[in-house]
């Protein structure tokens, strides 16, 4: 955490006396406000034409750099970030689009390893806004809805990457694949992290159906790289690869995680890639699932840089992995007591979190501060966490989609017990109580999980209270 202090001033805050960074932040926040005025991310439109039209008016910026396109159910963001970091270690200027953000919109658009500046974000928004308005008008004339939050954001990201400019863009799908607005780009490499049940109302209620939708990102003659999948999901990816005359590299058969050992600050991993073996690499992330994400990322970069036939330079893979961060994924936000946050928001993610807590940490007892959104499998999430958690502090995030505290607490008590389930209307109170409880014994810890919105709010709170400085 930075120890720099603001310059002291006795003058009251005013537009005249504000620092440029304050004005820039206001401009960046104004972009987010403009996006929020559109239909939200919880209600995506299964269509590509409006996004394609807006980009066409802008000169198709998504075509001026190669794209590595990443989809799946869990691990998309971490895999995207690891992939980007390795490519950047090779000296390429990178663009990275991930979603959602934890604290600020700028996190979603990353240029060369850094979140886009407020000034660049605002300038690019000013450039594209007239064209978005033109498309909105065309849609209205046709009796259709205006561009959504995520459609407009996708246009903005592609424009920012062209403006930078970048040598390659790593793009994480928002939801699904086939009709996700990011699919207007043609991925040279299509990457699939593990596919499980999530967003079933929109993507289908079987893993095979969900995989079929996600396989829509595979374009003709693409290089496809996939994590280990269930039989149904694997069959869908194989079918799509065959129909598009693409190559498919699958974890376990074509590449593999050879080993993962707990290390201070993360883990040491060894990976058999498509074209080489990379041993004793330090990965500053916790959990075997992150080691598997790294294996997928290495295979993706091999496919991108050498068509899967040329080994990567070991020192550059080592450099790329060593500088990886994945905010909100088993991230330490407080000490004395230990407070971790993890954005697990479905049973598959919660199970990975539970396993990592058991294998990578030495806590005697853990309290989970949980808040879950209404369209998620709350029972499955709590059941996955329960083996590692002795106490649940139930609360809710500020999201309109959050399950009410009493409803969620009743569900949690049904999985565990009423005695170990405590209700809090406010996240700050839930965390304060959890930290007090954890301080009563040396080997206790706090984990905040269940939804990305809750994790984002916890990060802001921990930063404001300087929990890492104590």
Secondary structure, DSSP 4 states (H G I P E B T S, - for coil): -----PPP--SPP-TTT--HHHHHHHHHHHHHHHHHTS--GGG--S--HHHHHHHHHTT-GGGSSEEEEEE-SSSHHHHHHHHHHHHHHTT--EEEE-SS-SS-GGGGEEETTEEPPHHHHHHHHHHHHHHHHHHHHHHHHTT-PPPPHHHHHHHHHHHHHHHHT-SEEEEE-SSSSTTSGGGGS--SEEEE----S-SHHHH-SSHHHHHHHHGGGPPTT-EEEE----HHHHHHHHHHHHHTT-EEEEBTTTBEEEEEEEETTEEEEEEE-SS-EEEEEEE-S-SHHHHHHHHHHHHHHHHHHHTTSSPPPHHHHHHHHHT---TTSSEEEETTTEEEE----SHHHHHHHHHHHHHH---SEEEEEE--BTTS-HHHHHHHHHTT-SEEEE---S-TTBPPHHHHHHHHHHHS-STTEEE-SSHHHHHHHHHHHHHTSTTEEEEEES-HHHHHHHHHHHHHTTGGG-
